[in-house]
Amino acid sequence: MSAADNLTERTGPLRRAMRGRDPGEEHRAATPLELLFDLTFVVAVSQAAAQLHHALAEGHVGDGLVGYVAVFFAIWWA
């Protein structure tokens, strides 16, 4: 039994194991999963920025900046 057959057994016929792609591949386009991952980060950062805007508009500069930096660090670290 080959490694490919073993992988098919473990994941099933409709599921495939996720594998990294070669970054040196010519004419490489982003996969839908990569685009979804990027979009998730964009939405998370925009939500954090919206909360910062509201805090600044209400005059809570210190609290807003501390909260934004903490959330942005968590998003960046993920």
C-alpha positions as CSV (number, residue, x, y, z in Angstrom):
1,M,0.0,0.0,0.0
2,S,1.5,3.3,-1.0
3,A,1.5,6.5,1.1
4,A,-1.1,8.1,-1.3
5,D,-3.5,5.2,-0.7
6,N,-3.0,5.4,3.0
7,L,-3.7,9.2,2.9
8,T,-6.9,8.5,0.9
9,E,-8.1,6.0,3.5
10,R,-7.5,8.4,6.4
11,T,-9.2,11.4,4.8
12,G,-12.0,9.7,2.8
13,P,-12.8,10.0,-0.9
14,L,-14.3,13.5,-0.6
15,R,-11.7,15.1,1.6
16,R,-8.1,15.9,0.9
17,A,-5.3,16.7,3.3
18,M,-4.2,20.3,3.1
19,R,-0.6,20.6,1.8
20,G,1.6,23.6,1.4
21,R,2.3,24.9,-2.1
22,D,5.7,25.6,-3.6
23,P,6.2,29.4,-3.3
24,G,8.7,29.2,-6.2
25,E,6.0,27.9,-8.6
26,E,5.6,30.0,-11.7
27,H,2.3,31.8,-12.3
28,R,1.1,30.8,-8.9
29,A,-2.3,32.1,-8.0
30,A,-3.9,32.2,-4.6
31,T,-6.2,29.4,-3.7
32,P,-9.7,30.1,-2.3
33,L,-8.5,29.0,1.2
34,E,-5.7,31.5,1.1
35,L,-8.0,34.3,0.0
36,L,-10.5,33.4,2.8
37,F,-7.6,33.4,5.4
38,D,-6.5,36.9,4.2
39,L,-10.1,38.2,4.2
40,T,-10.5,36.9,7.8
41,F,-7.6,39.0,8.9
42,V,-8.8,42.1,7.0
43,V,-12.2,41.9,8.7
44,A,-10.7,41.3,12.1
45,V,-8.3,44.4,11.8
46,S,-11.2,46.5,10.4
47,Q,-13.4,45.6,13.4
48,A,-10.5,46.5,15.8
49,A,-10.1,49.8,14.0
50,A,-13.8,50.5,14.2
51,Q,-13.7,50.0,18.0
52,L,-10.7,52.3,18.2
53,H,-12.5,55.0,16.2
54,H,-15.5,54.8,18.6
55,A,-13.2,55.0,21.6
56,L,-11.4,58.0,20.2
57,A,-14.7,59.7,19.3
58,E,-15.9,59.4,22.9
59,G,-12.6,60.8,24.2
60,H,-11.3,57.5,25.6
61,V,-7.9,57.7,23.9
62,G,-5.8,55.7,26.4
63,D,-8.4,52.9,26.7
64,G,-8.9,52.8,23.0
65,L,-5.3,52.6,22.1
66,V,-4.5,49.9,24.7
67,G,-7.5,47.8,23.5
68,Y,-6.5,48.3,19.8
69,V,-2.9,47.3,20.4
70,A,-3.8,44.2,22.4
71,V,-6.3,43.0,19.8
72,F,-4.1,43.9,16.9
73,F,-1.2,42.0,18.5
74,A,-3.4,38.9,19.0
75,I,-4.6,39.1,15.4
76,W,-1.0,39.4,14.1
77,W,0.2,36.6,16.3
78,A,-2.4,34.2,15.0
